[in-house]
Amino acid sequence: NRDGEEVVQLYICDKVASVSQPPVLLKAFRKVFLRKGESRQITFDLKKNDLAIYDYDVNFVVEPGEFKVMIGAASNDIRLEGKFTL
């Protein structure tokens, strides 16, 4: 209803990790100013380290498998979801 700022947050979930992972991990965010009624497309670039986890041997690795991507204003306010497989 009015001009303001929104914080767009990107969360990742590794669906098949070899070690237990939290259900959502914040990986990126961006604060944007929007005028009343305006919408905007935001792009995030995920890097290798954004997908890496510590395995049982404490190696920082990217494991193959399915990843869930969630975009929202907060972890309890997810507005867009997608997935990809490595």
ZALUM-106850 format. One record per residue: residue number from 0; x, y, z of N, C-alpha, C, CB in turn; residue in one letter. Coordinates in Angstrom, 1 decimal, m for minus. Each point is the difference from the previous one (the first is absolute). Glycine has a CB too. Layout:
(r NUM (X Y Z) (X Y Z) (X Y Z) (X Y Z) 'A') ...
//
This chain:
(r 0 (0.8 m1.2 0.0) (m0.8 1.2 0.0) (0.8 1.3 0.0) (m1.7 m1.3 1.2) 'N') (r 1 (3.1 1.1 m1.0) (0.8 1.2 0.0) (1.4 m0.4 m0.4) (m1.4 1.1 1.8) 'R') (r 2 (2.3 0.0 m2.0) (1.4 m0.3 m0.3) (0.7 m0.6 1.2) (0.0 2.0 m1.7) 'D') (r 3 (1.0 m2.8 1.4) (0.7 m0.6 1.2) (1.1 m0.9 m0.5) (m2.0 0.2 1.4) 'G') (r 4 (2.7 m0.8 m0.4) (1.1 m0.9 m0.3) (m0.4 m1.4 0.3) (1.7 1.8 0.5) 'E') (r 5 (m1.2 m2.8 m1.2) (m0.3 m1.4 0.2) (1.3 m0.7 0.0) (m2.3 0.1 m1.1) 'E') (r 6 (2.5 m1.1 1.9) (1.2 m0.8 0.0) (m0.4 m1.3 m0.6) (1.0 1.1 2.1) 'V') (r 7 (m0.4 m1.4 m3.2) (m0.2 m1.3 m0.7) (1.1 m0.9 0.4) (m1.1 1.1 m2.0) 'V') (r 8 (0.7 m2.3 2.5) (0.9 m1.0 0.6) (m0.1 m1.3 m0.8) (m0.2 1.1 2.2) 'Q') (r 9 (1.4 m1.7 m2.4) (0.1 m1.2 m0.8) (0.5 m1.1 1.0) (0.5 1.2 m2.2) 'L') (r 10 (m1.3 m2.3 2.3) (0.4 m1.1 0.9) (0.2 m1.3 m0.9) (m1.4 1.1 1.9) 'Y') (r 11 (2.2 m1.9 m1.4) (0.3 m1.3 m0.6) (m0.2 m1.2 1.0) (1.7 1.1 m1.5) 'I') (r 12 (m2.2 m2.2 0.9) (m0.1 m1.2 0.8) (0.6 m1.1 m0.9) (m2.1 0.8 1.3) 'C') (r 13 (3.1 m1.5 m0.7) (0.6 m1.2 m0.7) (m0.9 m1.2 0.4) (2.4 1.0 0.0) 'D') (r 14 (m3.2 m1.5 m1.0) (m1.0 m1.0 0.3) (0.6 m1.4 0.3) (m1.5 1.3 m1.4) 'K') (r 15 (2.8 m1.6 0.9) (0.5 m1.3 0.2) (1.4 0.0 0.5) (m1.4 m0.7 m1.9) 'V') (r 16 (1.7 1.6 2.8) (1.4 0.2 0.6) (0.3 m1.3 0.8) (m0.2 2.5 0.1) 'A') (r 17 (1.5 m2.8 m0.1) (0.5 m1.2 0.7) (0.0 0.3 1.5) (1.4 m0.7 m2.0) 'S') (r 18 (m1.4 1.9 2.4) (m0.1 0.4 1.5) (m1.2 0.8 0.2) (2.5 m0.1 0.2) 'V') (r 19 (m3.0 0.1 1.0) (m1.2 0.8 0.3) (0.2 1.5 m0.2) (m0.7 m1.8 1.6) 'S') (r 20 (m0.3 2.4 m2.3) (0.1 1.4 m0.3) (m1.3 0.7 0.5) (1.5 m0.4 m2.0) 'Q') (r 21 (m1.4 1.7 2.3) (m1.2 0.8 0.4) (m1.0 0.0 m1.2) (1.3 1.4 1.7) 'P') (r 22 (m2.6 m1.3 m1.4) (m0.9 0.0 m1.1) (0.1 1.3 m0.9) (m1.5 m1.3 1.4) 'P') (r 23 (2.0 2.4 m0.9) (0.2 1.2 m0.9) (1.3 0.6 0.5) (m2.4 0.4 m0.4) 'V') (r 24 (3.3 0.0 m0.6) (1.2 0.7 0.2) (0.0 1.3 m0.8) (1.2 m2.2 0.5) 'L') (r 25 (m1.1 3.3 0.2) (0.1 1.3 m0.7) (1.3 0.1 m0.8) (m1.5 1.1 1.8) 'L') (r 26 (1.4 m0.9 m3.1) (1.3 0.1 m0.8) (0.2 1.4 m0.6) (m0.3 m2.4 m0.5) 'K') (r 27 (m0.8 3.2 0.3) (0.2 1.3 m0.6) (m1.2 0.8 0.4) (1.4 m0.9 m1.9) 'A') (r 28 (m1.2 2.2 1.8) (m1.1 0.9 0.2) (0.3 1.4 m0.6) (m0.7 m1.1 2.1) 'F') (r 29 (m0.4 1.8 m2.4) (0.2 1.3 m0.7) (m1.1 0.9 0.5) (1.2 m1.0 m2.0) 'R') (r 30 (m0.9 2.2 2.4) (m1.0 1.0 0.4) (m0.3 0.9 m1.3) (0.8 0.0 2.5) 'K') (r 31 (m2.1 0.1 m2.8) (m0.4 0.8 m1.2) (m1.1 1.0 0.4) (0.6 m1.9 m1.5) 'V') (r 32 (m0.5 3.0 0.9) (m1.0 1.1 0.2) (m1.1 m0.2 m1.1) (1.7 1.6 1.2) 'F') (r 33 (m2.9 m1.6 m0.8) (m1.1 m0.1 m1.0) (m1.0 1.1 0.2) (0.3 m2.5 0.0) 'L') (r 34 (m0.7 3.1 m1.1) (m1.1 1.0 0.1) (m1.3 m0.7 0.1) (1.4 1.7 m1.3) 'R') (r 35 (m2.4 m1.0 1.8) (m1.4 m0.6 0.1) (m0.4 m0.7 m1.3) (m0.6 1.8 1.7) 'K') (r 36 (0.2 m3.0 m1.6) (m0.4 m0.8 m1.2) (1.1 m0.5 m0.9) (m2.0 1.4 0.1) 'G') (r 37 (3.2 m1.1 0.2) (1.1 m0.4 m0.9) (0.4 m1.5 0.3) (0.8 2.4 m0.1) 'E') (r 38 (m0.3 m3.1 m0.9) (0.6 m1.3 0.2) (1.4 0.0 m0.7) (m2.3 m1.2 0.2) 'S') (r 39 (3.1 0.3 0.2) (1.4 0.0 m0.6) (0.5 m1.4 0.0) (0.4 2.3 0.8) 'R') (r 40 (0.3 m2.7 m1.8) (0.7 m1.3 m0.1) (1.3 0.1 0.7) (m1.2 m0.6 m2.1) 'Q') (r 41 (1.6 m0.3 3.0) (1.2 0.0 0.7) (0.8 m1.3 m0.4) (m1.0 1.3 1.9) 'I') (r 42 (2.3 m1.2 m2.2) (0.8 m1.2 m0.4) (1.0 m0.2 1.1) (m0.4 0.5 m2.5) 'T') (r 43 (0.6 m1.8 2.8) (1.0 m0.4 0.9) (0.9 m1.0 m0.7) (m1.5 0.3 2.0) 'F') (r 44 (2.8 m0.2 m1.8) (0.9 m1.0 m0.6) (0.6 m0.9 1.1) (0.6 1.6 m1.8) 'D') (r 45 (m0.9 m2.9 1.7) (0.5 m0.9 1.0) (1.3 m0.5 m0.4) (m2.3 m0.7 0.6) 'L') (r 46 (3.2 0.7 0.4) (1.4 m0.5 m0.3) (0.2 m1.4 0.6) (0.8 2.4 0.1) 'K') (r 47 (0.3 m3.0 m0.4) (0.3 m1.4 0.5) (m0.1 0.0 1.5) (1.5 m0.4 m2.0) 'K') (r 48 (m0.9 1.4 2.7) (0.0 m0.1 1.4) (m1.4 0.2 0.6) (2.2 1.0 0.0) 'N') (r 49 (m3.2 m0.5 m0.7) (m1.3 0.1 0.5) (m0.7 m1.3 0.1) (m0.2 2.3 m1.0) 'D') (r 50 (0.7 m3.3 0.2) (m0.6 m1.3 0.0) (0.8 m1.0 0.8) (m0.9 0.5 m2.2) 'L') (r 51 (2.1 m0.1 2.7) (0.9 m1.0 0.7) (m0.4 m0.2 1.5) (1.8 0.8 m1.5) 'A') (r 52 (m1.5 m2.0 2.0) (m0.3 m0.3 1.4) (1.3 m0.7 0.5) (m2.6 m0.3 m0.4) 'I') (r 53 (2.6 0.2 1.7) (1.1 m0.8 0.6) (m0.5 m1.5 0.2) (0.9 2.0 1.2) 'Y') (r 54 (m0.1 m2.9 m1.8) (m0.4 m1.4 0.0) (0.4 m0.7 1.3) (0.1 m0.1 m2.5) 'D') (r 55 (m0.2 m1.2 2.6) (0.3 m0.7 1.3) (1.5 0.1 0.3) (m1.8 m1.6 m0.5) 'Y') (r 56 (2.6 1.8 m0.5) (1.5 0.1 0.2) (0.4 1.5 0.1) (0.3 m2.1 m1.3) 'D') (r 57 (m1.2 3.0 1.4) (0.2 1.4 0.2) (0.6 0.6 m1.2) (0.2 m0.3 2.4) 'V') (r 58 (m0.5 m0.2 m3.6) (0.5 0.6 m1.3) (m1.2 0.9 m0.5) (1.5 m2.0 m0.5) 'N') (r 59 (m1.1 3.1 0.0) (m1.0 1.0 m0.5) (m0.3 m0.4 m1.5) (0.7 1.9 1.6) 'F') (r 60 (m1.8 m2.6 m1.9) (m0.3 m0.6 m1.3) (m1.3 0.4 m0.5) (1.5 m1.9 0.6) 'V') (r 61 (m1.7 1.8 m1.9) (m1.3 0.2 m0.7) (m0.4 m1.4 m0.4) (0.5 2.4 m0.8) 'V') (r 62 (m1.6 m2.9 1.4) (m0.4 m1.4 m0.3) (m1.1 0.1 m1.1) (0.5 m0.8 2.3) 'E') (r 63 (m0.5 m0.2 m3.2) (m1.1 m0.1 m1.0) (m1.3 m0.2 0.7) (1.6 m0.8 m1.8) 'P') (r 64 (m2.7 1.2 1.1) (m1.3 m0.3 0.5) (m0.9 1.1 m0.3) (1.0 m1.4 1.8) 'G') (r 65 (m2.2 1.4 m1.1) (m1.0 1.0 m0.2) (0.1 1.1 1.0) (m1.5 m1.8 m1.0) 'E') (r 66 (1.3 3.0 0.5) (0.0 1.2 0.8) (m1.3 0.8 m0.1) (2.5 0.1 m0.2) 'F') (r 67 (m3.0 0.3 1.3) (m1.2 0.8 m0.1) (0.4 1.5 0.2) (m1.5 m1.9 0.9) 'K') (r 68 (0.9 2.8 m1.7) (0.3 1.4 0.1) (m1.3 0.7 0.4) (1.9 m0.1 m1.7) 'V') (r 69 (m1.8 1.0 2.7) (m1.1 0.7 0.5) (0.3 1.5 0.1) (m0.8 m2.0 1.3) 'M') (r 70 (m0.1 2.8 m1.8) (0.1 1.5 0.0) (m1.1 0.5 0.9) (1.1 0.1 m2.3) 'I') (r 71 (m0.8 0.9 3.2) (m1.1 0.6 0.8) (0.5 1.2 0.7) (m1.0 m2.2 0.2) 'G') (r 72 (0.1 2.7 0.6) (0.4 1.2 0.9) (0.5 m0.5 1.3) (m1.8 1.3 m1.1) 'A') (r 73 (1.6 m2.6 1.5) (0.6 m0.6 1.2) (m0.1 m1.5 m0.2) (m0.7 2.0 1.5) 'A') (r 74 (1.3 m2.7 m0.6) (0.0 m1.5 m0.1) (m1.5 m0.5 0.3) (2.4 m0.1 0.7) 'S') (r 75 (m3.2 0.8 m0.1) (m1.4 m0.4 0.2) (m0.9 0.7 m0.9) (0.5 m0.5 2.4) 'N') (r 76 (0.0 1.2 m3.4) (m0.8 0.7 m1.0) (0.6 m0.2 m1.4) (m0.6 1.8 1.7) 'D') (r 77 (0.6 m3.1 m2.1) (0.5 m0.4 m1.3) (m1.0 0.2 m1.1) (1.5 m1.7 1.1) 'I') (r 78 (m1.2 2.4 m2.2) (m0.9 0.4 m1.0) (0.2 m0.7 m1.3) (m0.2 2.2 1.1) 'R') (r 79 (1.4 m2.8 m1.3) (0.4 m0.6 m1.3) (0.9 m1.2 0.3) (m0.3 2.2 m1.2) 'L') (r 80 (0.0 m3.3 0.6) (0.8 m1.2 0.2) (0.4 m0.6 m1.3) (m1.1 m0.5 2.2) 'E') (r 81 (2.3 m0.2 m2.3) (0.4 m0.7 m1.1) (1.0 m1.1 0.4) (m0.3 2.0 m1.5) 'G') (r 82 (0.8 m2.7 0.5) (1.0 m1.1 0.4) (0.9 m0.2 m1.2) (m1.6 m1.1 1.6) 'K') (r 83 (2.7 0.5 m1.3) (0.9 m0.4 m1.1) (0.9 m1.2 0.5) (0.1 2.4 m0.9) 'F') (r 84 (0.5 m3.1 0.0) (0.7 m1.1 0.3) (1.5 0.1 m0.5) (m2.1 m1.4 0.0) 'T') (r 85 (3.0 1.1 0.8) (1.4 0.0 m0.4) (0.4 m1.5 m0.4) (0.6 2.0 1.5) 'L') 
//
